[in-house]
């Protein structure tokens, strides 16, 4: 699920956003059809001070697990990151 909203002020644009992802299942292309469990959340904001430039800040938190016959449950709980991106458009 992704939720976003557009705010325009003084020819500048803000896009606050929230993403939530849940997945339970396997991946056929992986060896032994590993079982995956994914529970991720992200939120942030994109700022466009003009049409040629964008800044994005984003916070991510994830809880992921995978397992197969060879490896018991591999669990990555509480993985978190903060990202900052600048982009020039031409």
N, CA, C and O atoms as a DFTB+ gen file, in Angstrom:
360 C
 N C O
     1  1       0.844      -1.152       0.000
     2  2       0.000       0.000       0.000
     3  2       0.902       1.231       0.000
     4  3       1.888       1.285       0.736
     5  1       0.575       2.183      -0.798
     6  2       1.292       3.458      -0.831
     7  2       0.272       4.579      -0.715
     8  3      -0.743       4.593      -1.412
     9  1       0.557       5.510       0.168
    10  2      -0.294       6.693       0.319
    11  2       0.596       7.912       0.120
    12  3       1.691       7.990       0.677
    13  1       0.122       8.859      -0.675
    14  2       0.878      10.083      -0.919
    15  2      -0.094      11.251      -1.047
    16  3      -1.285      11.067      -1.298
    17  1       0.431      12.429      -0.871
    18  2      -0.388      13.631      -0.963
    19  2       0.465      14.713      -1.605
    20  3       1.657      14.812      -1.314
    21  1      -0.124      15.521      -2.472
    22  2       0.602      16.598      -3.149
    23  2       0.209      17.939      -2.542
    24  3      -0.970      18.275      -2.434
    25  1       1.237      18.698      -2.147
    26  2       1.031      20.036      -1.590
    27  2       1.812      21.012      -2.453
    28  3       3.017      20.842      -2.643
    29  1       1.140      22.039      -2.982
    30  2       1.801      23.048      -3.807
    31  2       1.710      24.397      -3.111
    32  3       0.624      24.866      -2.771
    33  1       2.880      25.017      -2.904
    34  2       2.955      26.344      -2.278
    35  2       4.039      27.160      -2.974
    36  3       5.169      26.692      -3.110
    37  1       3.721      28.338      -3.404
    38  2       4.701      29.246      -4.020
    39  2       5.528      28.566      -5.112
    40  3       6.748      28.727      -5.158
    41  1       4.879      27.818      -5.977
    42  2       5.498      27.089      -7.090
    43  2       6.460      25.985      -6.643
    44  3       7.236      25.473      -7.450
    45  1       6.411      25.623      -5.381
    46  2       7.172      24.492      -4.868
    47  2       6.197      23.362      -4.563
    48  3       5.047      23.605      -4.198
    49  1       6.662      22.135      -4.714
    50  2       5.787      20.979      -4.535
    51  2       6.375      20.053      -3.455
    52  3       7.573      19.772      -3.452
    53  1       5.522      19.591      -2.554
    54  2       5.876      18.605      -1.534
    55  2       5.024      17.367      -1.730
    56  3       3.822      17.470      -1.973
    57  1       5.641      16.194      -1.626
    58  2       4.934      14.916      -1.690
    59  2       5.266      14.103      -0.441
    60  3       6.217      13.321      -0.475
    61  1       4.533      14.251       0.654
    62  2       4.748      13.328       1.772
    63  2       4.188      11.962       1.382
    64  3       3.164      11.884       0.703
    65  1       4.853      10.883       1.809
    66  2       4.393       9.550       1.425
    67  2       4.609       8.542       2.545
    68  3       5.431       8.733       3.442
    69  1       3.837       7.461       2.456
    70  2       3.911       6.344       3.388
    71  2       3.723       5.073       2.578
    72  3       2.785       4.972       1.788
    73  1       4.612       4.097       2.770
    74  2       4.499       2.803       2.082
    75  2       4.509       1.695       3.120
    76  3       5.274       1.734       4.083
    77  1       3.653       0.712       2.913
    78  2       3.613      -0.454       3.788
    79  2       3.544      -1.689       2.903
    80  3       2.736      -1.751       1.977
    81  1       4.391      -2.670       3.186
    82  2       4.455      -3.872       2.353
    83  2       4.453      -5.113       3.236
    84  3       5.202      -5.202       4.209
    85  1       3.599      -6.068       2.878
    86  2       3.542      -7.361       3.554
    87  2       3.585      -8.437       2.485
    88  3       2.881      -8.353       1.478
    89  1       4.415      -9.451       2.708
    90  2       4.477     -10.571       1.770
    91  2       4.730     -11.852       2.557
    92  3       5.614     -11.902       3.412
    93  1       3.959     -12.868       2.265
    94  2       4.135     -14.201       2.851
    95  2       4.106     -15.187       1.694
    96  3       3.094     -15.297       1.002
    97  1       5.195     -15.899       1.476
    98  2       5.194     -16.876       0.399
    99  2       6.594     -17.235      -0.046
   100  3       7.580     -16.904       0.614
   101  1       6.666     -17.912      -1.168
   102  2       7.945     -18.372      -1.676
   103  2       8.342     -17.656      -2.941
   104  3       7.569     -16.896      -3.523
   105  1       9.563     -17.915      -3.351
   106  2      10.073     -17.403      -4.621
   107  2      10.529     -18.606      -5.433
   108  3      11.522     -19.251      -5.096
   109  1       9.816     -18.900      -6.485
   110  2      10.107     -20.088      -7.288
   111  2      11.489     -20.056      -7.916
   112  3      12.099     -21.109      -8.104
   113  1      11.998     -18.872      -8.247
   114  2      13.277     -18.801      -8.925
   115  2      14.455     -19.073      -7.996
   116  3      15.572     -19.263      -8.478
   117  1      14.246     -19.097      -6.690
   118  2      15.327     -19.362      -5.757
   119  2      15.468     -20.848      -5.481
   120  3      14.501     -21.604      -5.570
   121  1      16.660     -21.247      -5.151
   122  2      16.950     -22.639      -4.831
   123  2      16.070     -23.103      -3.667
   124  3      15.931     -22.399      -2.667
   125  1      15.494     -24.261      -3.803
   126  2      14.669     -24.886      -2.767
   127  2      13.409     -24.069      -2.452
   128  3      12.801     -24.256      -1.398
   129  1      13.010     -23.159      -3.363
   130  2      11.801     -22.337      -3.207
   131  2      11.667     -21.793      -1.797
   132  3      10.722     -22.108      -1.074
   133  1      12.631     -20.971      -1.428
   134  2      12.649     -20.396      -0.083
   135  2      11.321     -19.754       0.294
   136  3      10.631     -19.167      -0.539
   137  1      10.993     -19.880       1.545
   138  2       9.812     -19.224       2.107
   139  2      10.230     -17.847       2.612
   140  3      11.255     -17.713       3.281
   141  1       9.449     -16.839       2.296
   142  2       9.757     -15.469       2.700
   143  2       8.605     -14.872       3.496
   144  3       7.433     -15.155       3.246
   145  1       8.972     -14.047       4.452
   146  2       8.013     -13.252       5.205
   147  2       8.579     -11.840       5.266
   148  3       9.681     -11.632       5.774
   149  1       7.833     -10.873       4.752
   150  2       8.307      -9.496       4.672
   151  2       7.260      -8.583       5.302
   152  3       6.064      -8.706       5.036
   153  1       7.735      -7.665       6.139
   154  2       6.866      -6.679       6.767
   155  2       7.662      -5.378       6.827
   156  3       8.441      -5.178       7.759
   157  1       7.477      -4.484       5.842
   158  2       8.261      -3.256       5.713
   159  2       7.374      -2.027       5.812
   160  3       6.208      -2.048       5.416
   161  1       7.946      -0.954       6.349
   162  2       7.260       0.337       6.363
   163  2       8.286       1.424       6.028
   164  3       9.422       1.388       6.502
   165  1       7.875       2.376       5.217
   166  2       8.715       3.508       4.832
   167  2       7.869       4.769       4.892
   168  3       6.675       4.745       4.592
   169  1       8.494       5.862       5.280
   170  2       7.816       7.146       5.123
   171  2       8.854       8.213       4.855
   172  3      10.020       8.087       5.231
   173  1       8.404       9.267       4.194
   174  2       9.322      10.332       3.836
   175  2       8.616      11.456       3.127
   176  3       7.389      11.543       3.109
   177  1       9.429      12.318       2.541
   178  2       8.883      13.461       1.816
   179  2       9.801      13.777       0.629
   180  3      11.025      13.697       0.729
   181  1       9.178      14.134      -0.481
   182  2       9.893      14.611      -1.665
   183  2       9.583      16.091      -1.821
   184  3       8.424      16.500      -1.766
   185  1      10.623      16.888      -2.016
   186  2      10.474      18.333      -2.174
   187  2      11.009      18.731      -3.536
   188  3      12.144      18.406      -3.886
   189  1      10.181      19.443      -4.312
   190  2      10.575      19.955      -5.624
   191  2      10.502      21.482      -5.577
   192  3       9.439      22.062      -5.799
   193  1      11.646      22.139      -5.286
   194  2      11.617      23.606      -5.245
   195  2      11.406      24.218      -6.626
   196  3      10.935      25.349      -6.745
   197  1      11.762      23.457      -7.680
   198  2      11.483      23.847      -9.062
   199  2      11.430      22.562      -9.888
   200  3      11.836      21.511      -9.393
   201  1      10.943      22.613     -11.136
   202  2      10.785      21.388     -11.930
   203  2      12.088      20.655     -12.251
   204  3      12.055      19.494     -12.658
   205  1      13.241      21.321     -12.072
   206  2      14.516      20.710     -12.440
   207  2      15.256      20.056     -11.283
   208  3      16.310      19.460     -11.503
   209  1      14.744      20.144     -10.062
   210  2      15.475      19.648      -8.910
   211  2      14.528      19.019      -7.888
   212  3      13.454      19.555      -7.613
   213  1      14.937      17.872      -7.327
   214  2      14.146      17.179      -6.309
   215  2      15.056      16.743      -5.161
   216  3      16.200      16.346      -5.380
   217  1      14.541      16.819      -3.955
   218  2      15.199      16.271      -2.777
   219  2      14.234      15.299      -2.110
   220  3      13.052      15.605      -1.948
   221  1      14.735      14.129      -1.725
   222  2      13.899      13.125      -1.069
   223  2      14.598      12.673       0.206
   224  3      15.789      12.359       0.191
   225  1      13.859      12.642       1.303
   226  2      14.325      12.026       2.536
   227  2      13.351      10.901       2.867
   228  3      12.142      11.030       2.676
   229  1      13.902       9.798       3.367
   230  2      13.064       8.617       3.594
   231  2      13.602       7.812       4.763
   232  3      14.814       7.648       4.907
   233  1      12.712       7.317       5.590
   234  2      13.063       6.420       6.688
   235  2      12.427       5.066       6.409
   236  3      11.265       4.994       6.008
   237  1      13.189       3.983       6.622
   238  2      12.732       2.625       6.349
   239  2      12.922       1.763       7.595
   240  3      13.931       1.870       8.292
   241  1      11.944       0.915       7.859
   242  2      12.061      -0.089       8.924
   243  2      11.521      -1.405       8.376
   244  3      10.430      -1.446       7.807
   245  1      12.280      -2.470       8.546
   246  2      11.855      -3.756       7.991
   247  2      12.018      -4.909       8.962
   248  3      12.874      -4.894       9.847
   249  1      11.186      -5.891       8.774
   250  2      11.246      -7.153       9.518
   251  2      11.101      -8.256       8.478
   252  3      10.014      -8.464       7.940
   253  1      12.201      -8.968       8.189
   254  2      12.196      -9.958       7.112
   255  2      12.724     -11.302       7.611
   256  3      13.624     -11.366       8.448
   257  1      12.141     -12.368       7.078
   258  2      12.552     -13.728       7.413
   259  2      12.544     -14.560       6.149
   260  3      11.655     -14.413       5.311
   261  1      13.533     -15.437       6.006
   262  2      13.477     -16.417       4.925
   263  2      14.068     -17.719       5.441
   264  3      14.929     -17.723       6.322
   265  1      13.593     -18.819       4.881
   266  2      14.114     -20.124       5.261
   267  2      13.899     -21.121       4.134
   268  3      13.001     -20.970       3.306
   269  1      14.743     -22.142       4.125
   270  2      14.585     -23.259       3.209
   271  2      15.095     -24.506       3.923
   272  3      15.416     -24.461       5.111
   273  1      15.166     -25.604       3.204
   274  2      15.566     -26.870       3.826
   275  2      17.009     -26.812       4.339
   276  3      17.314     -27.367       5.395
   277  1      17.889     -26.146       3.598
   278  2      19.299     -26.081       3.973
   279  2      19.568     -25.111       5.123
   280  3      20.481     -25.325       5.920
   281  1      18.768     -24.044       5.207
   282  2      18.984     -23.038       6.245
   283  2      17.701     -22.827       7.027
   284  3      16.641     -22.548       6.466
   285  1      17.829     -22.966       8.325
   286  2      16.671     -22.675       9.169
   287  2      16.380     -21.180       9.074
   288  3      17.085     -20.443       8.384
   289  1      15.356     -20.751       9.759
   290  2      14.894     -19.363       9.648
   291  2      16.030     -18.351       9.820
   292  3      16.717     -18.334      10.841
   293  1      16.207     -17.526       8.817
   294  2      17.122     -16.392       8.861
   295  2      16.247     -15.173       9.084
   296  3      15.422     -14.836       8.234
   297  1      16.416     -14.517      10.205
   298  2      15.496     -13.448      10.566
   299  2      16.250     -12.137      10.722
   300  3      17.202     -12.045      11.497
   301  1      15.818     -11.125       9.979
   302  2      16.380      -9.781      10.082
   303  2      15.335      -8.868      10.665
   304  3      14.507      -8.319       9.939
   305  1      15.365      -8.699      11.976
   306  2      14.349      -7.892      12.635
   307  2      14.910      -6.521      12.983
   308  3      16.047      -6.394      13.438
   309  1      14.108      -5.520      12.767
   310  2      14.490      -4.183      13.173
   311  2      15.472      -3.488      12.261
   312  3      16.081      -2.497      12.665
   313  1      15.648      -3.977      11.032
   314  2      16.527      -3.297      10.082
   315  2      15.952      -1.922       9.794
   316  3      14.779      -1.792       9.443
   317  1      16.778      -0.898       9.944
   318  2      16.289       0.462       9.730
   319  2      17.336       1.248       8.956
   320  3      18.535       0.996       9.073
   321  1      16.870       2.196       8.170
   322  2      17.796       3.061       7.449
   323  2      17.137       4.411       7.181
   324  3      15.914       4.548       7.182
   325  1      17.986       5.386       6.953
   326  2      17.548       6.721       6.584
   327  2      18.248       7.052       5.276
   328  3      19.466       6.909       5.168
   329  1      17.487       7.494       4.283
   330  2      18.059       7.797       2.970
   331  2      17.802       9.242       2.590
   332  3      16.780       9.826       2.951
   333  1      18.742       9.805       1.859
   334  2      18.638      11.154       1.351
   335  2      19.076      11.135      -0.100
   336  3      20.146      10.613      -0.414
   337  1      18.266      11.695      -0.993
   338  2      18.553      11.649      -2.429
   339  2      18.313      13.012      -3.048
   340  3      17.322      13.675      -2.743
   341  1      19.218      13.427      -3.917
   342  2      19.050      14.644      -4.710
   343  2      19.019      14.230      -6.174
   344  3      19.784      13.366      -6.603
   345  1      18.133      14.852      -6.932
   346  2      17.997      14.490      -8.344
   347  2      17.816      15.747      -9.181
   348  3      17.049      16.648      -8.843
   349  1      18.557      15.772     -10.293
   350  2      18.433      16.871     -11.261
   351  2      17.702      16.342     -12.482
   352  3      18.050      15.285     -13.007
   353  1      16.699      17.064     -12.932
   354  2      15.926      16.692     -14.114
   355  2      16.241      17.660     -15.257
   356  3      16.377      18.866     -15.050
   357  1      16.352      17.116     -16.438
   358  2      16.630      17.975     -17.587
   359  2      15.696      17.655     -18.715
   360  3      15.774      18.275     -19.776
